[in-house]
Amino acid sequence: MSEYEELLDKFDKSDMAGWTRRFFDDLESAFQRDFDVIEENDWHGVLCVGMGGSGAGGTYLSTISSKAAGLPVHYWRDYGLPSWWGPEWLVIATSYSGNTEETISSVEMALREGGSVVGISSGGRLEDLLKESENSVHIGVPGGQMPRSAFGHLFGTQLSLFWCMGLLPAPSNQELEEMIARLRSSAEEWDPLVGTKAVDAARHISKSEIGIVAPSIMGCVASRFSCQLNENSNLFARCSEVPEMNHNEIIPWTEDSGKSQALVLIRSDYEEARTSARIDWFQNEANFSDRLVLKGEGVSLVEQMLYLSHITDWITIVLAVSIGVDPSEMTAIPALKDHLGKI
């Protein structure tokens, strides 16, 4: 038994590594679904509501849509809905359990004010609410795992829905098959039982505070990576985007403060040319204790996002078991929910 096979066996009690290995299977399954949703051309926009791992896909859809869609796509991670929302905005509500308090609040408000909701969950209160609404649809996903490990099911379903509704240009079946095949091949060595890439990457950032810097086009990926480090690895991490961080956070990075930080740079072929120039300058001028550069692979923006999301999941799992942390454990979140249920 290899070192990391032993560590996973000892600390990964709920098989986060196993769920991560099935990521591309989950995506493929979601891409093959045919949704009974009528294409609608009269929406003013789409609002994606959701929290935590269930809400991450909305940030990805917002970024992708800003480059390819004809409608604005925003996300909302709070109770209720923004003051500017109206029934002419389609709501896509995602809650893996179907019982996320904030998301249910948003859906109830949307239904109360005459809106249309597409809900994605493994059941729960969300499914019950939408079954009672004539103008809404519930789409089920397989249950039985942690929301953050179900990203393939959730984001895959969201993407398929956008393609089916004509909200984003739909790739052909052949293009999807080729993308999944490329992703399986390019990401294989990030599995610590197959290769050493995740182990080597984790060593670069294991002994310092972690700062993730990404071009705006990959800001959603950086944010999800930061959250996965929080939940899977029990580590503090933060993320910032270029060019925005060039107007603030660049200062401590280029002073002595940066020497205590592990710098993670996320790069993509889809970053703006001027953004690339900014990042090139920054990585030469910044101070850091160590540096890790992660480059998106693939022939489309979606493919590069999926690749980076998968390999960063492996990094967080390797970091967790390396320091004796169960990557599935999250005591504080259910404890908070129990507390809120009593008040």
C-alpha positions in Angstrom: 0.0 0.0 0.0 1.4 3.4 -1.0 1.8 6.3 1.3 -1.2 8.2 0.1 -3.3 5.1 -0.2 -2.6 4.6 3.6 -3.3 8.2 4.4 -6.6 8.1 2.5 -7.6 4.9 4.1 -6.8 6.3 7.5 -8.3 9.8 7.3 -10.8 9.9 4.4 -13.6 8.3 6.2 -16.4 9.3 3.8 -14.4 8.6 0.6 -14.0 12.2 -0.6 -11.3 10.8 -2.9 -13.8 8.3 -4.4 -16.4 11.0 -5.1 -13.6 13.1 -6.7 -12.6 10.2 -9.0 -16.2 10.0 -10.2 -16.3 13.7 -11.1 -16.2 13.1 -14.9 -18.7 10.3 -14.7 -21.1 12.6 -12.9 -20.5 15.3 -15.5 -21.0 12.9 -18.4 -24.2 11.6 -16.8 -25.5 15.2 -16.4 -24.6 16.1 -20.0 -26.6 13.1 -21.3 -29.9 14.2 -19.7 -32.7 15.6 -21.7 -34.8 18.2 -19.7 -38.4 18.8 -20.3 -38.0 22.5 -20.2 -39.5 24.7 -22.9 -37.1 27.2 -24.5 -38.1 30.7 -23.4 -36.9 33.9 -25.2 -38.7 36.5 -23.2 -36.6 36.4 -20.0 -34.8 39.6 -19.1 -32.1 37.6 -17.4 -31.3 34.6 -15.2 -30.6 34.7 -11.4 -28.8 31.7 -10.0 -29.4 31.3 -6.2 -27.5 28.8 -4.0 -25.1 28.6 -1.2 -21.7 26.9 -0.6 -20.9 24.0 -2.9 -24.4 24.1 -4.4 -24.0 27.8 -5.3 -20.6 27.6 -6.9 -22.0 26.7 -10.3 -23.9 29.9 -10.5 -20.7 31.9 -10.3 -19.3 29.8 -13.2 -22.4 30.3 -15.3 -22.3 34.0 -14.7 -18.7 34.1 -16.0 -19.4 31.9 -19.0 -22.5 33.8 -19.9 -20.6 37.1 -19.8 -18.6 35.8 -22.8 -21.2 33.8 -24.7 -24.8 34.5 -23.7 -27.3 37.0 -24.9 -28.8 37.5 -21.5 -27.3 38.7 -18.2 -26.7 35.9 -15.7 -26.2 36.9 -12.1 -25.9 34.9 -8.9 -27.3 35.5 -5.4 -26.0 34.0 -2.2 -28.2 35.4 0.5 -31.8 35.3 1.9 -34.6 36.6 -0.3 -33.9 38.2 -3.6 -32.2 41.5 -4.7 -34.5 44.5 -4.9 -34.2 44.8 -8.7 -35.4 41.2 -9.2 -38.8 40.8 -11.0 -40.8 37.9 -12.4 -39.3 38.5 -15.8 -36.1 37.1 -14.4 -35.8 33.3 -14.4 -34.6 31.9 -11.1 -32.4 28.8 -11.1 -32.2 27.6 -7.5 -29.6 24.9 -6.6 -29.5 23.2 -3.2 -28.0 19.7 -3.1 -30.0 18.7 0.0 -33.0 20.8 -1.1 -33.3 22.2 2.4 -30.7 25.1 2.4 -32.4 27.8 4.4 -31.2 30.8 2.4 -32.1 29.2 -1.0 -35.6 28.2 0.2 -36.1 31.8 1.3 -35.2 33.0 -2.2 -37.5 30.4 -3.9 -40.4 31.2 -1.6 -40.1 34.9 -2.4 -39.8 34.2 -6.1 -42.9 32.0 -6.1 -44.8 34.5 -3.9 -44.1 37.3 -6.4 -45.1 35.4 -9.5 -41.7 34.2 -10.7 -40.7 31.0 -12.4 -38.1 28.8 -10.8 -36.1 25.8 -12.0 -34.9 24.0 -9.0 -32.0 21.5 -8.8 -31.7 19.2 -5.8 -31.6 15.6 -4.6 -35.1 16.2 -3.0 -36.0 18.1 0.2 -38.2 21.1 0.7 -37.1 22.6 -2.7 -38.7 19.7 -4.6 -41.9 20.0 -2.6 -42.2 23.7 -3.2 -41.8 23.4 -6.9 -44.2 20.5 -7.3 -46.9 22.9 -6.0 -46.1 25.6 -8.6 -47.4 25.5 -12.2 -44.7 27.8 -13.5 -41.7 26.0 -12.0 -39.8 22.8 -12.6 -37.7 20.5 -10.3 -34.7 18.6 -11.7 -33.5 15.8 -9.5 -29.8 14.8 -9.0 -28.4 11.7 -7.2 -28.2 12.1 -3.5 -26.0 10.5 -0.8 -22.9 12.6 -0.9 -21.5 16.0 0.3 -22.7 19.0 -1.7 -19.1 20.1 -2.5 -18.3 16.6 -3.9 -21.4 16.7 -6.1 -20.2 19.5 -8.3 -20.2 17.3 -11.4 -23.9 16.5 -10.9 -24.9 20.1 -10.0 -22.8 22.2 -12.4 -23.2 19.5 -15.2 -27.0 19.8 -14.7 -26.9 23.6 -14.7 -24.8 23.6 -17.9 -27.1 21.1 -19.6 -30.1 23.2 -18.6 -28.6 26.3 -20.1 -27.9 24.5 -23.3 -31.4 22.9 -23.5 -33.0 26.3 -23.0 -30.9 28.1 -25.5 -29.3 30.3 -22.9 -25.9 29.3 -24.0 -24.7 27.8 -27.4 -24.9 24.0 -27.1 -21.9 21.9 -28.1 -22.6 18.7 -30.2 -22.6 15.3 -28.5 -19.3 14.5 -30.2 -17.7 17.7 -28.8 -18.9 16.8 -25.3 -17.6 13.2 -25.7 -14.2 14.5 -26.9 -14.0 17.0 -24.0 -14.8 14.4 -21.4 -12.1 12.1 -22.9 -9.5 14.9 -22.9 -10.4 15.8 -19.3 -10.1 12.2 -18.1 -6.7 11.9 -19.7 -5.2 15.3 -18.7 -6.4 15.0 -15.1 -5.5 11.4 -14.4 -2.1 12.0 -12.9 -3.6 14.4 -10.3 -5.1 11.4 -8.5 -2.5 10.7 -5.8 -2.9 6.9 -6.4 -1.9 7.4 -10.0 0.6 10.2 -10.2 2.4 12.8 -8.0 1.1 16.1 -9.4 -1.3 16.8 -6.5 1.3 15.8 -4.0 3.9 18.0 -5.5 1.5 20.9 -5.7 0.3 20.5 -2.1 3.9 20.6 -0.8 4.3 24.1 -2.3 1.5 25.6 -0.2 1.4 23.4 2.9 3.5 25.5 5.2 2.2 29.1 4.7 -0.9 31.2 4.5 -2.4 30.7 1.0 -3.2 33.5 -1.4 -4.8 32.6 -4.7 -4.5 35.1 -7.6 -6.4 34.5 -10.8 -7.5 36.4 -13.9 -11.1 37.6 -13.6 -12.2 35.0 -16.1 -11.1 32.3 -13.6 -12.2 34.2 -10.5 -15.0 31.6 -9.9 -12.5 28.8 -10.0 -10.2 30.6 -7.6 -13.1 31.2 -5.2 -14.2 27.6 -5.3 -10.6 26.5 -4.7 -10.4 28.8 -1.7 -13.7 27.3 -0.3 -12.5 23.7 -0.9 -9.3 24.5 1.1 -11.6 25.8 3.9 -13.9 22.8 3.9 -11.7 19.9 2.8 -8.3 20.9 4.2 -9.4 22.9 7.2 -7.2 25.8 6.1 -7.6 29.5 5.7 -7.2 30.7 2.1 -8.2 33.8 0.2 -8.5 34.6 -3.4 -8.3 37.8 -5.5 -8.6 38.7 -9.2 -6.5 40.5 -11.7 -6.9 43.3 -12.6 -8.8 44.3 -9.5 -6.1 43.2 -7.1 -3.6 45.3 -8.9 -5.4 48.3 -7.3 -5.1 47.1 -3.7 -3.7 43.6 -2.7 -0.6 44.0 -4.9 0.9 46.3 -2.2 1.5 43.8 0.6 2.5 41.1 -2.0 5.4 43.3 -3.2 6.5 44.2 0.4 7.9 42.1 3.2 4.4 40.9 4.1 4.3 38.7 1.1 7.2 36.6 2.4 4.8 34.7 4.7 2.5 33.8 1.9 2.3 30.9 -0.4 1.2 32.2 -3.8 -1.1 30.2 -6.1 -1.3 31.6 -9.6 -4.2 30.4 -11.8 -3.6 31.0 -15.5 -5.8 30.5 -18.6 -5.6 30.9 -22.4 -8.8 32.9 -22.0 -7.4 35.7 -19.8 -7.2 39.1 -21.4 -3.9 40.1 -23.0 -3.4 43.1 -20.7 -4.3 40.9 -17.8 -1.6 38.4 -18.8 0.9 41.3 -18.9 -0.2 42.3 -15.4 0.2 38.8 -14.0 3.6 38.3 -15.6 4.8 41.5 -14.0 3.3 40.6 -10.6 4.8 37.1 -10.4 8.2 38.6 -11.0 7.8 41.4 -8.5 5.9 39.6 -5.7 7.4 38.2 -2.5 6.3 34.8 -1.4 7.4 31.8 0.6 6.6 29.5 -2.3 4.7 29.6 -5.5 2.4 27.3 -7.4 1.2 27.9 -10.9 -1.9 26.1 -12.2 -2.6 26.4 -15.9 -6.0 25.6 -17.4 -6.0 22.9 -20.1 -8.6 22.4 -22.8 -10.0 23.9 -26.0 -12.8 25.9 -24.5 -13.4 28.1 -21.5 -15.7 25.5 -19.9 -13.2 22.7 -20.4 -10.4 24.8 -18.7 -12.7 25.6 -15.8 -13.6 21.9 -15.3 -10.0 20.9 -15.5 -8.9 23.4 -12.9 -11.8 22.6 -10.6 -10.9 19.0 -10.6 -7.2 19.2 -10.0 -7.6 21.8 -7.2 -10.0 19.3 -5.5 -7.2 16.8 -5.5 -4.8 19.3 -4.1 -7.2 20.0 -1.2 -7.7 16.3 -0.4 -3.9 15.6 -0.5 -3.4 18.6 1.8 -6.1 17.3 4.2 -4.8 13.8 4.7 -1.2 15.0 4.8 -2.0 16.9 8.0 -4.3 14.3 9.5 -7.6 15.9 8.5 -10.7 14.1 7.2 -11.6 16.0 4.0 -15.2 15.1 4.5 -15.5 16.4 8.1 -17.3 19.7 8.7 -18.5 19.8 12.3 -19.2 23.5 12.4 -21.7 23.7 9.5 -24.3 21.1 10.9 -23.7 22.5 14.4 -24.7 26.0 13.1 -27.8 24.5 11.3 -28.8 22.8 14.6 -28.5 26.1 16.4 -30.5 28.0 13.9 -33.2 25.3 14.0 -33.8 26.1 17.6 -34.3 29.9 17.2 
